[in-house]
Amino acid sequence: MDVLVVTSNGEFNTLVRVAEAMSYKYRTFTVSAHGRQIQRSAEVLAVLSKRRSITARAHFGEREGDSGPYPTIEWTVQSI
């Protein structure tokens, strides 16, 4: 299973294109984000769902950082 990590460095359109390519190549893949990038990951999947038939399940968590815990999310995306 492959993972797309959503970061602040990547352009939004690039993230959508990569997610779309992954949806063609893999039946199931993961989109991972933490902190402020959680909303961005949801937006990428919203655009992808308009282009492709997918289902996405969210798995929320928390990781410990230098300044305390921060939220994380992993989306398991499946092409239908």
mmCIF file of the N, C-alpha and C atoms, coordinates in Angstrom:
data_MODEL
# 
_entry.id   MODEL 
# 
loop_
_atom_site.group_PDB 
_atom_site.id 
_atom_site.type_symbol 
_atom_site.label_atom_id 
_atom_site.label_alt_id 
_atom_site.label_comp_id 
_atom_site.label_asym_id 
_atom_site.label_entity_id 
_atom_site.label_seq_id 
_atom_site.pdbx_PDB_ins_code 
_atom_site.Cartn_x 
_atom_site.Cartn_y 
_atom_site.Cartn_z 
_atom_site.occupancy 
_atom_site.B_iso_or_equiv 
_atom_site.pdbx_formal_charge 
_atom_site.auth_seq_id 
_atom_site.auth_comp_id 
_atom_site.auth_asym_id 
_atom_site.auth_atom_id 
_atom_site.pdbx_PDB_model_num 
ATOM 1   N N  . MET A 1 1  ? 0.850   -1.172 0.000   1.00 0.00 ? 1  MET A N  1 
ATOM 2   C CA . MET A 1 1  ? 0.000   0.000  0.000   1.00 0.00 ? 1  MET A CA 1 
ATOM 3   C C  . MET A 1 1  ? 0.897   1.236  0.000   1.00 0.00 ? 1  MET A C  1 
ATOM 4   N N  . ASP A 1 2  ? 0.566   2.219  -0.823  1.00 0.00 ? 2  ASP A N  1 
ATOM 5   C CA . ASP A 1 2  ? 1.350   3.434  -0.917  1.00 0.00 ? 2  ASP A CA 1 
ATOM 6   C C  . ASP A 1 2  ? 0.694   4.579  -0.158  1.00 0.00 ? 2  ASP A C  1 
ATOM 7   N N  . VAL A 1 3  ? 1.525   5.552  0.229   1.00 0.00 ? 3  VAL A N  1 
ATOM 8   C CA . VAL A 1 3  ? 1.069   6.657  1.064   1.00 0.00 ? 3  VAL A CA 1 
ATOM 9   C C  . VAL A 1 3  ? 1.381   7.991  0.388   1.00 0.00 ? 3  VAL A C  1 
ATOM 10  N N  . LEU A 1 4  ? 0.397   8.869  0.351   1.00 0.00 ? 4  LEU A N  1 
ATOM 11  C CA . LEU A 1 4  ? 0.579   10.255 -0.073  1.00 0.00 ? 4  LEU A CA 1 
ATOM 12  C C  . LEU A 1 4  ? 0.572   11.095 1.196   1.00 0.00 ? 4  LEU A C  1 
ATOM 13  N N  . VAL A 1 5  ? 1.690   11.765 1.470   1.00 0.00 ? 5  VAL A N  1 
ATOM 14  C CA . VAL A 1 5  ? 1.805   12.609 2.659   1.00 0.00 ? 5  VAL A CA 1 
ATOM 15  C C  . VAL A 1 5  ? 1.526   14.050 2.249   1.00 0.00 ? 5  VAL A C  1 
ATOM 16  N N  . VAL A 1 6  ? 0.522   14.657 2.853   1.00 0.00 ? 6  VAL A N  1 
ATOM 17  C CA . VAL A 1 6  ? 0.145   16.036 2.552   1.00 0.00 ? 6  VAL A CA 1 
ATOM 18  C C  . VAL A 1 6  ? 0.995   16.963 3.416   1.00 0.00 ? 6  VAL A C  1 
ATOM 19  N N  . THR A 1 7  ? 1.767   17.819 2.737   1.00 0.00 ? 7  THR A N  1 
ATOM 20  C CA . THR A 1 7  ? 2.619   18.779 3.438   1.00 0.00 ? 7  THR A CA 1 
ATOM 21  C C  . THR A 1 7  ? 2.302   20.187 2.948   1.00 0.00 ? 7  THR A C  1 
ATOM 22  N N  . SER A 1 8  ? 2.842   21.164 3.626   1.00 0.00 ? 8  SER A N  1 
ATOM 23  C CA . SER A 1 8  ? 2.612   22.551 3.216   1.00 0.00 ? 8  SER A CA 1 
ATOM 24  C C  . SER A 1 8  ? 3.469   22.925 2.011   1.00 0.00 ? 8  SER A C  1 
ATOM 25  N N  . ASN A 1 9  ? 4.476   22.121 1.685   1.00 0.00 ? 9  ASN A N  1 
ATOM 26  C CA . ASN A 1 9  ? 5.380   22.426 0.566   1.00 0.00 ? 9  ASN A CA 1 
ATOM 27  C C  . ASN A 1 9  ? 4.712   22.242 -0.791  1.00 0.00 ? 9  ASN A C  1 
ATOM 28  N N  . GLY A 1 10 ? 3.913   21.188 -0.934  1.00 0.00 ? 10 GLY A N  1 
ATOM 29  C CA . GLY A 1 10 ? 3.346   20.848 -2.230  1.00 0.00 ? 10 GLY A CA 1 
ATOM 30  C C  . GLY A 1 10 ? 2.208   21.768 -2.638  1.00 0.00 ? 10 GLY A C  1 
ATOM 31  N N  . GLU A 1 11 ? 2.121   22.034 -3.941  1.00 0.00 ? 11 GLU A N  1 
ATOM 32  C CA . GLU A 1 11 ? 1.005   22.819 -4.450  1.00 0.00 ? 11 GLU A CA 1 
ATOM 33  C C  . GLU A 1 11 ? -0.248  21.958 -4.441  1.00 0.00 ? 11 GLU A C  1 
ATOM 34  N N  . PHE A 1 12 ? -1.381  22.602 -4.234  1.00 0.00 ? 12 PHE A N  1 
ATOM 35  C CA . PHE A 1 12 ? -2.647  21.877 -4.120  1.00 0.00 ? 12 PHE A CA 1 
ATOM 36  C C  . PHE A 1 12 ? -2.943  21.070 -5.381  1.00 0.00 ? 12 PHE A C  1 
ATOM 37  N N  . ASN A 1 13 ? -2.777  21.687 -6.558  1.00 0.00 ? 13 ASN A N  1 
ATOM 38  C CA . ASN A 1 13 ? -3.055  20.982 -7.815  1.00 0.00 ? 13 ASN A CA 1 
ATOM 39  C C  . ASN A 1 13 ? -2.168  19.761 -7.997  1.00 0.00 ? 13 ASN A C  1 
ATOM 40  N N  . THR A 1 14 ? -0.925  19.854 -7.564  1.00 0.00 ? 14 THR A N  1 
ATOM 41  C CA . THR A 1 14 ? -0.007  18.724 -7.651  1.00 0.00 ? 14 THR A CA 1 
ATOM 42  C C  . THR A 1 14 ? -0.479  17.587 -6.752  1.00 0.00 ? 14 THR A C  1 
ATOM 43  N N  . LEU A 1 15 ? -0.917  17.925 -5.535  1.00 0.00 ? 15 LEU A N  1 
ATOM 44  C CA . LEU A 1 15 ? -1.421  16.901 -4.624  1.00 0.00 ? 15 LEU A CA 1 
ATOM 45  C C  . LEU A 1 15 ? -2.634  16.189 -5.210  1.00 0.00 ? 15 LEU A C  1 
ATOM 46  N N  . VAL A 1 16 ? -3.533  16.937 -5.836  1.00 0.00 ? 16 VAL A N  1 
ATOM 47  C CA . VAL A 1 16 ? -4.725  16.341 -6.444  1.00 0.00 ? 16 VAL A CA 1 
ATOM 48  C C  . VAL A 1 16 ? -4.324  15.426 -7.597  1.00 0.00 ? 16 VAL A C  1 
ATOM 49  N N  . ARG A 1 17 ? -3.394  15.876 -8.436  1.00 0.00 ? 17 ARG A N  1 
ATOM 50  C CA . ARG A 1 17 ? -2.955  15.050 -9.572  1.00 0.00 ? 17 ARG A CA 1 
ATOM 51  C C  . ARG A 1 17 ? -2.288  13.759 -9.100  1.00 0.00 ? 17 ARG A C  1 
ATOM 52  N N  . VAL A 1 18 ? -1.469  13.850 -8.069  1.00 0.00 ? 18 VAL A N  1 
ATOM 53  C CA . VAL A 1 18 ? -0.808  12.658 -7.534  1.00 0.00 ? 18 VAL A CA 1 
ATOM 54  C C  . VAL A 1 18 ? -1.847  11.709 -6.937  1.00 0.00 ? 18 VAL A C  1 
ATOM 55  N N  . ALA A 1 19 ? -2.797  12.245 -6.189  1.00 0.00 ? 19 ALA A N  1 
ATOM 56  C CA . ALA A 1 19 ? -3.854  11.408 -5.606  1.00 0.00 ? 19 ALA A CA 1 
ATOM 57  C C  . ALA A 1 19 ? -4.665  10.730 -6.702  1.00 0.00 ? 19 ALA A C  1 
ATOM 58  N N  . GLU A 1 20 ? -4.961  11.457 -7.774  1.00 0.00 ? 20 GLU A N  1 
ATOM 59  C CA . GLU A 1 20 ? -5.722  10.876 -8.877  1.00 0.00 ? 20 GLU A CA 1 
ATOM 60  C C  . GLU A 1 20 ? -4.925  9.763  -9.559  1.00 0.00 ? 20 GLU A C  1 
ATOM 61  N N  . ALA A 1 21 ? -3.636  9.990  -9.781  1.00 0.00 ? 21 ALA A N  1 
ATOM 62  C CA . ALA A 1 21 ? -2.791  8.960  -10.377 1.00 0.00 ? 21 ALA A CA 1 
ATOM 63  C C  . ALA A 1 21 ? -2.726  7.720  -9.483  1.00 0.00 ? 21 ALA A C  1 
ATOM 64  N N  . MET A 1 22 ? -2.634  7.942  -8.182  1.00 0.00 ? 22 MET A N  1 
ATOM 65  C CA . MET A 1 22 ? -2.602  6.816  -7.249  1.00 0.00 ? 22 MET A CA 1 
ATOM 66  C C  . MET A 1 22 ? -3.916  6.043  -7.272  1.00 0.00 ? 22 MET A C  1 
ATOM 67  N N  . SER A 1 23 ? -5.028  6.743  -7.486  1.00 0.00 ? 23 SER A N  1 
ATOM 68  C CA . SER A 1 23 ? -6.332  6.066  -7.515  1.00 0.00 ? 23 SER A CA 1 
ATOM 69  C C  . SER A 1 23 ? -6.454  5.162  -8.739  1.00 0.00 ? 23 SER A C  1 
ATOM 70  N N  . TYR A 1 24 ? -5.736  5.479  -9.808  1.00 0.00 ? 24 TYR A N  1 
ATOM 71  C CA . TYR A 1 24 ? -5.721  4.607  -10.987 1.00 0.00 ? 24 TYR A CA 1 
ATOM 72  C C  . TYR A 1 24 ? -4.762  3.436  -10.798 1.00 0.00 ? 24 TYR A C  1 
ATOM 73  N N  . LYS A 1 25 ? -3.610  3.710  -10.180 1.00 0.00 ? 25 LYS A N  1 
ATOM 74  C CA . LYS A 1 25 ? -2.576  2.681  -10.048 1.00 0.00 ? 25 LYS A CA 1 
ATOM 75  C C  . LYS A 1 25 ? -2.869  1.678  -8.935  1.00 0.00 ? 25 LYS A C  1 
ATOM 76  N N  . TYR A 1 26 ? -3.433  2.144  -7.828  1.00 0.00 ? 26 TYR A N  1 
ATOM 77  C CA . TYR A 1 26 ? -3.670  1.295  -6.668  1.00 0.00 ? 26 TYR A CA 1 
ATOM 78  C C  . TYR A 1 26 ? -5.154  1.247  -6.352  1.00 0.00 ? 26 TYR A C  1 
ATOM 79  N N  . ARG A 1 27 ? -5.633  0.070  -6.033  1.00 0.00 ? 27 ARG A N  1 
ATOM 80  C CA . ARG A 1 27 ? -7.036  -0.052 -5.627  1.00 0.00 ? 27 ARG A CA 1 
ATOM 81  C C  . ARG A 1 27 ? -7.239  0.611  -4.258  1.00 0.00 ? 27 ARG A C  1 
ATOM 82  N N  . THR A 1 28 ? -6.245  0.488  -3.379  1.00 0.00 ? 28 THR A N  1 
ATOM 83  C CA . THR A 1 28 ? -6.302  1.083  -2.045  1.00 0.00 ? 28 THR A CA 1 
ATOM 84  C C  . THR A 1 28 ? -4.986  1.807  -1.771  1.00 0.00 ? 28 THR A C  1 
ATOM 85  N N  . PHE A 1 29 ? -5.075  3.030  -1.246  1.00 0.00 ? 29 PHE A N  1 
ATOM 86  C CA . PHE A 1 29 ? -3.893  3.764  -0.830  1.00 0.00 ? 29 PHE A CA 1 
ATOM 87  C C  . PHE A 1 29 ? -4.246  4.654  0.349   1.00 0.00 ? 29 PHE A C  1 
ATOM 88  N N  . THR A 1 30 ? -3.238  5.265  0.952   1.00 0.00 ? 30 THR A N  1 
ATOM 89  C CA . THR A 1 30 ? -3.422  6.076  2.155   1.00 0.00 ? 30 THR A CA 1 
ATOM 90  C C  . THR A 1 30 ? -2.993  7.517  1.896   1.00 0.00 ? 30 THR A C  1 
ATOM 91  N N  . VAL A 1 31 ? -3.774  8.440  2.426   1.00 0.00 ? 31 VAL A N  1 
ATOM 92  C CA . VAL A 1 31 ? -3.405  9.859  2.429   1.00 0.00 ? 31 VAL A CA 1 
ATOM 93  C C  . VAL A 1 31 ? -3.213  10.233 3.901   1.00 0.00 ? 31 VAL A C  1 
ATOM 94  N N  . SER A 1 32 ? -2.037  10.739 4.221   1.00 0.00 ? 32 SER A N  1 
ATOM 95  C CA . SER A 1 32 ? -1.692  11.034 5.608   1.00 0.00 ? 32 SER A CA 1 
ATOM 96  C C  . SER A 1 32 ? -1.399  12.524 5.783   1.00 0.00 ? 32 SER A C  1 
ATOM 97  N N  . ALA A 1 33 ? -1.837  13.078 6.912   1.00 0.00 ? 33 ALA A N  1 
ATOM 98  C CA . ALA A 1 33 ? -1.586  14.495 7.207   1.00 0.00 ? 33 ALA A CA 1 
ATOM 99  C C  . ALA A 1 33 ? -1.594  14.699 8.718   1.00 0.00 ? 33 ALA A C  1 
ATOM 100 N N  . HIS A 1 34 ? -0.992  15.797 9.130   1.00 0.00 ? 34 HIS A N  1 
ATOM 101 C CA . HIS A 1 34 ? -1.048  16.146 10.555  1.00 0.00 ? 34 HIS A CA 1 
ATOM 102 C C  . HIS A 1 34 ? -1.143  17.654 10.713  1.00 0.00 ? 34 HIS A C  1 
ATOM 103 N N  . GLY A 1 35 ? -1.624  18.050 11.876  1.00 0.00 ? 35 GLY A N  1 
ATOM 104 C CA . GLY A 1 35 ? -1.717  19.468 12.210  1.00 0.00 ? 35 GLY A CA 1 
ATOM 105 C C  . GLY A 1 35 ? -2.581  20.253 11.234  1.00 0.00 ? 35 GLY A C  1 
ATOM 106 N N  . ARG A 1 36 ? -2.032  21.330 10.718  1.00 0.00 ? 36 ARG A N  1 
ATOM 107 C CA . ARG A 1 36 ? -2.784  22.236 9.844   1.00 0.00 ? 36 ARG A CA 1 
ATOM 108 C C  . ARG A 1 36 ? -3.068  21.649 8.463   1.00 0.00 ? 36 ARG A C  1 
ATOM 109 N N  . GLN A 1 37 ? -2.428  20.550 8.132   1.00 0.00 ? 37 GLN A N  1 
ATOM 110 C CA . GLN A 1 37 ? -2.612  19.955 6.805   1.00 0.00 ? 37 GLN A CA 1 
ATOM 111 C C  . GLN A 1 37 ? -3.806  19.005 6.747   1.00 0.00 ? 37 GLN A C  1 
ATOM 112 N N  . ILE A 1 38 ? -4.470  18.768 7.864   1.00 0.00 ? 38 ILE A N  1 
ATOM 113 C CA . ILE A 1 38 ? -5.634  17.869 7.896   1.00 0.00 ? 38 ILE A CA 1 
ATOM 114 C C  . ILE A 1 38 ? -6.740  18.394 6.986   1.00 0.00 ? 38 ILE A C  1 
ATOM 115 N N  . GLN A 1 39 ? -7.045  19.690 7.055   1.00 0.00 ? 39 GLN A N  1 
ATOM 116 C CA . GLN A 1 39 ? -8.081  20.258 6.197   1.00 0.00 ? 39 GLN A CA 1 
ATOM 117 C C  . GLN A 1 39 ? -7.679  20.152 4.733   1.00 0.00 ? 39 GLN A C  1 
ATOM 118 N N  . ARG A 1 40 ? -6.429  20.385 4.454   1.00 0.00 ? 40 ARG A N  1 
ATOM 119 C CA . ARG A 1 40 ? -5.938  20.298 3.076   1.00 0.00 ? 40 ARG A CA 1 
ATOM 120 C C  . ARG A 1 40 ? -6.114  18.882 2.524   1.00 0.00 ? 40 ARG A C  1 
ATOM 121 N N  . SER A 1 41 ? -5.861  17.875 3.340   1.00 0.00 ? 41 SER A N  1 
ATOM 122 C CA . SER A 1 41 ? -6.036  16.489 2.881   1.00 0.00 ? 41 SER A CA 1 
ATOM 123 C C  . SER A 1 41 ? -7.504  16.208 2.568   1.00 0.00 ? 41 SER A C  1 
ATOM 124 N N  . ALA A 1 42 ? -8.403  16.748 3.383   1.00 0.00 ? 42 ALA A N  1 
ATOM 125 C CA . ALA A 1 42 ? -9.838  16.565 3.126   1.00 0.00 ? 42 ALA A CA 1 
ATOM 126 C C  . ALA A 1 42 ? -10.241 17.256 1.824   1.00 0.00 ? 42 ALA A C  1 
ATOM 127 N N  . GLU A 1 43 ? -9.666  18.422 1.555   1.00 0.00 ? 43 GLU A N  1 
ATOM 128 C CA . GLU A 1 43 ? -9.967  19.145 0.315   1.00 0.00 ? 43 GLU A CA 1 
ATOM 129 C C  . GLU A 1 43 ? -9.444  18.391 -0.908  1.00 0.00 ? 43 GLU A C  1 
ATOM 130 N N  . VAL A 1 44 ? -8.267  17.793 -0.798  1.00 0.00 ? 44 VAL A N  1 
ATOM 131 C CA . VAL A 1 44 ? -7.720  16.976 -1.895  1.00 0.00 ? 44 VAL A CA 1 
ATOM 132 C C  . VAL A 1 44 ? -8.663  15.826 -2.206  1.00 0.00 ? 44 VAL A C  1 
ATOM 133 N N  . LEU A 1 45 ? -9.148  15.156 -1.174  1.00 0.00 ? 45 LEU A N  1 
ATOM 134 C CA . LEU A 1 45 ? -10.053 14.023 -1.386  1.00 0.00 ? 45 LEU A CA 1 
ATOM 135 C C  . LEU A 1 45 ? -11.416 14.473 -1.895  1.00 0.00 ? 45 LEU A C  1 
ATOM 136 N N  . ALA A 1 46 ? -11.854 15.655 -1.511  1.00 0.00 ? 46 ALA A N  1 
ATOM 137 C CA . ALA A 1 46 ? -13.128 16.175 -2.023  1.00 0.00 ? 46 ALA A CA 1 
ATOM 138 C C  . ALA A 1 46 ? -13.042 16.406 -3.526  1.00 0.00 ? 46 ALA A C  1 
ATOM 139 N N  . VAL A 1 47 ? -11.945 16.976 -3.984  1.00 0.00 ? 47 VAL A N  1 
ATOM 140 C CA . VAL A 1 47 ? -11.758 17.190 -5.418  1.00 0.00 ? 47 VAL A CA 1 
ATOM 141 C C  . VAL A 1 47 ? -11.619 15.849 -6.129  1.00 0.00 ? 47 VAL A C  1 
ATOM 142 N N  . LEU A 1 48 ? -10.854 14.937 -5.541  1.00 0.00 ? 48 LEU A N  1 
ATOM 143 C CA . LEU A 1 48 ? -10.671 13.617 -6.149  1.00 0.00 ? 48 LEU A CA 1 
ATOM 144 C C  . LEU A 1 48 ? -12.001 12.874 -6.280  1.00 0.00 ? 48 LEU A C  1 
ATOM 145 N N  . SER A 1 49 ? -12.871 13.014 -5.286  1.00 0.00 ? 49 SER A N  1 
ATOM 146 C CA . SER A 1 49 ? -14.153 12.308 -5.328  1.00 0.00 ? 49 SER A CA 1 
ATOM 147 C C  . SER A 1 49 ? -15.061 12.827 -6.437  1.00 0.00 ? 49 SER A C  1 
ATOM 148 N N  . LYS A 1 50 ? -14.827 14.063 -6.886  1.00 0.00 ? 50 LYS A N  1 
ATOM 149 C CA . LYS A 1 50 ? -15.597 14.592 -8.018  1.00 0.00 ? 50 LYS A CA 1 
ATOM 150 C C  . LYS A 1 50 ? -15.092 14.034 -9.346  1.00 0.00 ? 50 LYS A C  1 
ATOM 151 N N  . ARG A 1 51 ? -13.819 13.651 -9.372  1.00 0.00 ? 51 ARG A N  1 
ATOM 152 C CA . ARG A 1 51 ? -13.209 13.131 -10.598 1.00 0.00 ? 51 ARG A CA 1 
ATOM 153 C C  . ARG A 1 51 ? -13.298 11.614 -10.713 1.00 0.00 ? 51 ARG A C  1 
ATOM 154 N N  . ARG A 1 52 ? -13.244 10.933 -9.578  1.00 0.00 ? 52 ARG A N  1 
ATOM 155 C CA . ARG A 1 52 ? -13.194 9.471  -9.549  1.00 0.00 ? 52 ARG A CA 1 
ATOM 156 C C  . ARG A 1 52 ? -14.198 8.949  -8.529  1.00 0.00 ? 52 ARG A C  1 
ATOM 157 N N  . SER A 1 53 ? -14.575 7.705  -8.703  1.00 0.00 ? 53 SER A N  1 
ATOM 158 C CA . SER A 1 53 ? -15.466 7.053  -7.749  1.00 0.00 ? 53 SER A CA 1 
ATOM 159 C C  . SER A 1 53 ? -14.605 6.409  -6.666  1.00 0.00 ? 53 SER A C  1 
ATOM 160 N N  . ILE A 1 54 ? -14.609 7.018  -5.477  1.00 0.00 ? 54 ILE A N  1 
ATOM 161 C CA . ILE A 1 54 ? -13.783 6.531  -4.373  1.00 0.00 ? 54 ILE A CA 1 
ATOM 162 C C  . ILE A 1 54 ? -14.591 6.489  -3.086  1.00 0.00 ? 54 ILE A C  1 
ATOM 163 N N  . THR A 1 55 ? -14.084 5.726  -2.136  1.00 0.00 ? 55 THR A N  1 
ATOM 164 C CA . THR A 1 55 ? -14.559 5.803  -0.758  1.00 0.00 ? 55 THR A CA 1 
ATOM 165 C C  . THR A 1 55 ? -13.343 6.120  0.103   1.00 0.00 ? 55 THR A C  1 
ATOM 166 N N  . ALA A 1 56 ? -13.560 6.871  1.175   1.00 0.00 ? 56 ALA A N  1 
ATOM 167 C CA . ALA A 1 56 ? -12.459 7.246  2.059   1.00 0.00 ? 56 ALA A CA 1 
ATOM 168 C C  . ALA A 1 56 ? -12.910 7.091  3.506   1.00 0.00 ? 56 ALA A C  1 
ATOM 169 N N  . ARG A 1 57 ? -12.063 6.453  4.294   1.00 0.00 ? 57 ARG A N  1 
ATOM 170 C CA . ARG A 1 57 ? -12.321 6.300  5.729   1.00 0.00 ? 57 ARG A CA 1 
ATOM 171 C C  . ARG A 1 57 ? -11.228 7.030  6.496   1.00 0.00 ? 57 ARG A C  1 
ATOM 172 N N  . ALA A 1 58 ? -11.628 7.802  7.481   1.00 0.00 ? 58 ALA A N  1 
ATOM 173 C CA . ALA A 1 58 ? -10.676 8.590  8.267   1.00 0.00 ? 58 ALA A CA 1 
ATOM 174 C C  . ALA A 1 58 ? -10.322 7.871  9.562   1.00 0.00 ? 58 ALA A C  1 
ATOM 175 N N  . HIS A 1 59 ? -9.047  7.913  9.896   1.00 0.00 ? 59 HIS A N  1 
ATOM 176 C CA . HIS A 1 59 ? -8.540  7.363  11.150  1.00 0.00 ? 59 HIS A CA 1 
ATOM 177 C C  . HIS A 1 59 ? -7.792  8.487  11.856  1.00 0.00 ? 59 HIS A C  1 
ATOM 178 N N  . PHE A 1 60 ? -8.399  9.003  12.927  1.00 0.00 ? 60 PHE A N  1 
ATOM 179 C CA . PHE A 1 60 ? -7.818  10.124 13.658  1.00 0.00 ? 60 PHE A CA 1 
ATOM 180 C C  . PHE A 1 60 ? -6.887  9.624  14.748  1.00 0.00 ? 60 PHE A C  1 
ATOM 181 N N  . GLY A 1 61 ? -5.864  10.417 15.032  1.00 0.00 ? 61 GLY A N  1 
ATOM 182 C CA . GLY A 1 61 ? -4.928  10.060 16.084  1.00 0.00 ? 61 GLY A CA 1 
ATOM 183 C C  . GLY A 1 61 ? -4.248  11.297 16.626  1.00 0.00 ? 61 GLY A C  1 
ATOM 184 N N  . GLU A 1 62 ? -3.235  11.062 17.422  1.00 0.00 ? 62 GLU A N  1 
ATOM 185 C CA . GLU A 1 62 ? -2.482  12.146 18.028  1.00 0.00 ? 62 GLU A CA 1 
ATOM 186 C C  . GLU A 1 62 ? -1.040  11.694 18.193  1.00 0.00 ? 62 GLU A C  1 
ATOM 187 N N  . ARG A 1 63 ? -0.109  12.570 17.872  1.00 0.00 ? 63 ARG A N  1 
ATOM 188 C CA . ARG A 1 63 ? 1.313   12.265 18.052  1.00 0.00 ? 63 ARG A CA 1 
ATOM 189 C C  . ARG A 1 63 ? 1.926   13.315 18.962  1.00 0.00 ? 63 ARG A C  1 
ATOM 190 N N  . GLU A 1 64 ? 2.968   12.930 19.620  1.00 0.00 ? 64 GLU A N  1 
ATOM 191 C CA . GLU A 1 64 ? 3.652   13.832 20.540  1.00 0.00 ? 64 GLU A CA 1 
ATOM 192 C C  . GLU A 1 64 ? 4.740   14.591 19.781  1.00 0.00 ? 64 GLU A C  1 
ATOM 193 N N  . GLY A 1 65 ? 4.725   15.907 19.905  1.00 0.00 ? 65 GLY A N  1 
ATOM 194 C CA . GLY A 1 65 ? 5.734   16.759 19.272  1.00 0.00 ? 65 GLY A CA 1 
ATOM 195 C C  . GLY A 1 65 ? 6.516   17.528 20.310  1.00 0.00 ? 65 GLY A C  1 
ATOM 196 N N  . ASP A 1 66 ? 7.434   18.370 19.847  1.00 0.00 ? 66 ASP A N  1 
ATOM 197 C CA . ASP A 1 66 ? 8.252   19.182 20.754  1.00 0.00 ? 66 ASP A CA 1 
ATOM 198 C C  . ASP A 1 66 ? 7.408   20.112 21.612  1.00 0.00 ? 66 ASP A C  1 
ATOM 199 N N  . SER A 1 67 ? 6.348   20.660 21.032  1.00 0.00 ? 67 SER A N  1 
ATOM 200 C CA . SER A 1 67 ? 5.506   21.605 21.770  1.00 0.00 ? 67 SER A CA 1 
ATOM 201 C C  . SER A 1 67 ? 4.202   20.966 22.251  1.00 0.00 ? 67 SER A C  1 
ATOM 202 N N  . GLY A 1 68 ? 4.199   19.651 22.389  1.00 0.00 ? 68 GLY A N  1 
ATOM 203 C CA . GLY A 1 68 ? 3.009   18.957 22.873  1.00 0.00 ? 68 GLY A CA 1 
ATOM 204 C C  . GLY A 1 68 ? 2.375   18.108 21.787  1.00 0.00 ? 68 GLY A C  1 
ATOM 205 N N  . PRO A 1 69 ? 1.248   17.511 22.103  1.00 0.00 ? 69 PRO A N  1 
ATOM 206 C CA . PRO A 1 69 ? 0.602   16.623 21.122  1.00 0.00 ? 69 PRO A CA 1 
ATOM 207 C C  . PRO A 1 69 ? -0.029  17.403 19.967  1.00 0.00 ? 69 PRO A C  1 
ATOM 208 N N  . TYR A 1 70 ? -0.066  16.783 18.805  1.00 0.00 ? 70 TYR A N  1 
ATOM 209 C CA . TYR A 1 70 ? -0.723  17.387 17.650  1.00 0.00 ? 70 TYR A CA 1 
ATOM 210 C C  . TYR A 1 70 ? -1.582  16.326 16.961  1.00 0.00 ? 70 TYR A C  1 
ATOM 211 N N  . PRO A 1 71 ? -2.688  16.746 16.333  1.00 0.00 ? 71 PRO A N  1 
ATOM 212 C CA . PRO A 1 71 ? -3.609  15.795 15.708  1.00 0.00 ? 71 PRO A CA 1 
ATOM 213 C C  . PRO A 1 71 ? -3.051  15.248 14.399  1.00 0.00 ? 71 PRO A C  1 
ATOM 214 N N  . THR A 1 72 ? -3.417  14.011 14.088  1.00 0.00 ? 72 THR A N  1 
ATOM 215 C CA . THR A 1 72 ? -3.038  13.387 12.825  1.00 0.00 ? 72 THR A CA 1 
ATOM 216 C C  . THR A 1 72 ? -4.271  12.729 12.220  1.00 0.00 ? 72 THR A C  1 
ATOM 217 N N  . ILE A 1 73 ? -4.205  12.489 10.923  1.00 0.00 ? 73 ILE A N  1 
ATOM 218 C CA . ILE A 1 73 ? -5.278  11.783 10.236  1.00 0.00 ? 73 ILE A CA 1 
ATOM 219 C C  . ILE A 1 73 ? -4.662  10.920 9.145   1.00 0.00 ? 73 ILE A C  1 
ATOM 220 N N  . GLU A 1 74 ? -5.232  9.744  8.979   1.00 0.00 ? 74 GLU A N  1 
ATOM 221 C CA . GLU A 1 74 ? -4.881  8.888  7.859   1.00 0.00 ? 74 GLU A CA 1 
ATOM 222 C C  . GLU A 1 74 ? -6.177  8.501  7.173   1.00 0.00 ? 74 GLU A C  1 
ATOM 223 N N  . TRP A 1 75 ? -6.254  8.805  5.892   1.00 0.00 ? 75 TRP A N  1 
ATOM 224 C CA . TRP A 1 75 ? -7.401  8.442  5.072   1.00 0.00 ? 75 TRP A CA 1 
ATOM 225 C C  . TRP A 1 75 ? -7.055  7.160  4.326   1.00 0.00 ? 75 TRP A C  1 
ATOM 226 N N  . THR A 1 76 ? -7.883  6.152  4.449   1.00 0.00 ? 76 THR A N  1 
ATOM 227 C CA . THR A 1 76 ? -7.732  4.969  3.622   1.00 0.00 ? 76 THR A CA 1 
ATOM 228 C C  . THR A 1 76 ? -8.684  5.156  2.448   1.00 0.00 ? 76 THR A C  1 
ATOM 229 N N  . VAL A 1 77 ? -8.119  5.259  1.256   1.00 0.00 ? 77 VAL A N  1 
ATOM 230 C CA . VAL A 1 77 ? -8.878  5.569  0.052   1.00 0.00 ? 77 VAL A CA 1 
ATOM 231 C C  . VAL A 1 77 ? -8.955  4.320  -0.802  1.00 0.00 ? 77 VAL A C  1 
ATOM 232 N N  . GLN A 1 78 ? -10.163 4.015  -1.260  1.00 0.00 ? 78 GLN A N  1 
ATOM 233 C CA . GLN A 1 78 ? -10.375 2.842  -2.095  1.00 0.00 ? 78 GLN A CA 1 
ATOM 234 C C  . GLN A 1 78 ? -11.093 3.259  -3.363  1.00 0.00 ? 78 GLN A C  1 
ATOM 235 N N  . SER A 1 79 ? -10.549 2.862  -4.511  1.00 0.00 ? 79 SER A N  1 
ATOM 236 C CA . SER A 1 79 ? -11.199 3.126  -5.801  1.00 0.00 ? 79 SER A CA 1 
ATOM 237 C C  . SER A 1 79 ? -12.300 2.111  -6.007  1.00 0.00 ? 79 SER A C  1 
ATOM 238 N N  . ILE A 1 80 ? -13.428 2.600  -6.473  1.00 0.00 ? 80 ILE A N  1 
ATOM 239 C CA . ILE A 1 80 ? -14.582 1.711  -6.687  1.00 0.00 ? 80 ILE A CA 1 
ATOM 240 C C  . ILE A 1 80 ? -14.677 1.365  -8.148  1.00 0.00 ? 80 ILE A C  1 
# 
